[in-house]
Amino acid sequence: MTTRRSVPRPGAPVRGSRSGRPIMAVLDLLGRRGALSVLVSLQHGPATFRDLQDLAGDLSASTLNTRLKDLREVGLVGRSDAGYVLTADGNDLIEAGQPLLRWATRWAASMDGTSTVDP
């Protein structure tokens, strides 16, 4: 029997922090393999598991399945007749991340002066 790691939650210690701060739980969750890829893939609408395998990059089926379970458990992803979808909280997270994305793009460009990284 395999032991599944617990999903990061505010108020509980997470990887790299014992503070229980919500931001640390979010960063732990988003730092897990494929989590951001799944969320970004769903920002334009519903996607089936197979769609997500193509959209989310080189994730194995088992990793994608685990990540979807994690994201559903914390209320960022849900299911519809059309497939997996972002919940209201998932959409809010994508929106909240946009300033960080812009900052990271500027930062990357300042590091080498020629960044071609797509935001």
Contacts in CASP RR format, 6 or more apart in sequence:
PFRMAT RR
TARGET T0000
AUTHOR 0000-0000-0000
METHOD contacts of the structure
MODEL  1
MTTRRSVPRPGAPVRGSRSGRPIMAVLDLLGRRGALSVLVSLQHGPATFR
DLQDLAGDLSASTLNTRLKDLREVGLVGRSDAGYVLTADGNDLIEAGQPL
LRWATRWAASMDGTSTVDP
4 66 0 8 1.000
6 12 0 8 1.000
7 29 0 8 1.000
7 70 0 8 1.000
7 73 0 8 1.000
7 74 0 8 1.000
8 14 0 8 1.000
8 15 0 8 1.000
8 24 0 8 1.000
8 25 0 8 1.000
8 26 0 8 1.000
8 28 0 8 1.000
8 29 0 8 1.000
8 74 0 8 1.000
9 25 0 8 1.000
9 74 0 8 1.000
10 20 0 8 1.000
10 21 0 8 1.000
10 22 0 8 1.000
10 25 0 8 1.000
11 20 0 8 1.000
11 21 0 8 1.000
11 22 0 8 1.000
11 25 0 8 1.000
12 20 0 8 1.000
12 25 0 8 1.000
13 19 0 8 1.000
13 20 0 8 1.000
14 20 0 8 1.000
14 24 0 8 1.000
14 25 0 8 1.000
14 28 0 8 1.000
15 28 0 8 1.000
16 24 0 8 1.000
16 28 0 8 1.000
17 24 0 8 1.000
17 28 0 8 1.000
26 93 0 8 1.000
29 35 0 8 1.000
29 70 0 8 1.000
29 71 0 8 1.000
29 74 0 8 1.000
30 36 0 8 1.000
30 39 0 8 1.000
32 67 0 8 1.000
32 70 0 8 1.000
33 59 0 8 1.000
33 63 0 8 1.000
33 67 0 8 1.000
34 56 0 8 1.000
34 59 0 8 1.000
34 63 0 8 1.000
34 64 0 8 1.000
34 67 0 8 1.000
35 67 0 8 1.000
35 70 0 8 1.000
35 71 0 8 1.000
37 55 0 8 1.000
37 56 0 8 1.000
37 57 0 8 1.000
37 59 0 8 1.000
38 52 0 8 1.000
38 56 0 8 1.000
38 64 0 8 1.000
38 67 0 8 1.000
38 68 0 8 1.000
38 71 0 8 1.000
38 77 0 8 1.000
38 84 0 8 1.000
39 71 0 8 1.000
39 76 0 8 1.000
39 77 0 8 1.000
39 86 0 8 1.000
39 90 0 8 1.000
39 93 0 8 1.000
39 94 0 8 1.000
40 94 0 8 1.000
41 47 0 8 1.000
41 51 0 8 1.000
41 52 0 8 1.000
41 55 0 8 1.000
41 56 0 8 1.000
42 52 0 8 1.000
42 77 0 8 1.000
42 84 0 8 1.000
42 85 0 8 1.000
42 86 0 8 1.000
43 86 0 8 1.000
43 91 0 8 1.000
43 94 0 8 1.000
45 82 0 8 1.000
45 85 0 8 1.000
45 86 0 8 1.000
46 80 0 8 1.000
46 82 0 8 1.000
46 83 0 8 1.000
46 84 0 8 1.000
46 85 0 8 1.000
47 55 0 8 1.000
47 83 0 8 1.000
47 84 0 8 1.000
48 82 0 8 1.000
48 83 0 8 1.000
48 84 0 8 1.000
49 61 0 8 1.000
49 64 0 8 1.000
49 65 0 8 1.000
49 68 0 8 1.000
49 83 0 8 1.000
49 84 0 8 1.000
52 64 0 8 1.000
52 68 0 8 1.000
52 84 0 8 1.000
53 59 0 8 1.000
53 61 0 8 1.000
53 64 0 8 1.000
56 64 0 8 1.000
59 67 0 8 1.000
68 77 0 8 1.000
68 84 0 8 1.000
71 77 0 8 1.000
72 78 0 8 1.000
72 79 0 8 1.000
75 87 0 8 1.000
75 89 0 8 1.000
75 90 0 8 1.000
76 86 0 8 1.000
76 87 0 8 1.000
76 89 0 8 1.000
76 90 0 8 1.000
76 93 0 8 1.000
77 84 0 8 1.000
77 85 0 8 1.000
77 86 0 8 1.000
77 87 0 8 1.000
77 90 0 8 1.000
78 84 0 8 1.000
78 85 0 8 1.000
78 86 0 8 1.000
78 87 0 8 1.000
79 85 0 8 1.000
86 94 0 8 1.000
101 119 0 8 1.000
102 119 0 8 1.000
104 119 0 8 1.000
105 115 0 8 1.000
105 117 0 8 1.000
105 119 0 8 1.000
108 115 0 8 1.000
108 117 0 8 1.000
109 115 0 8 1.000
109 117 0 8 1.000
END
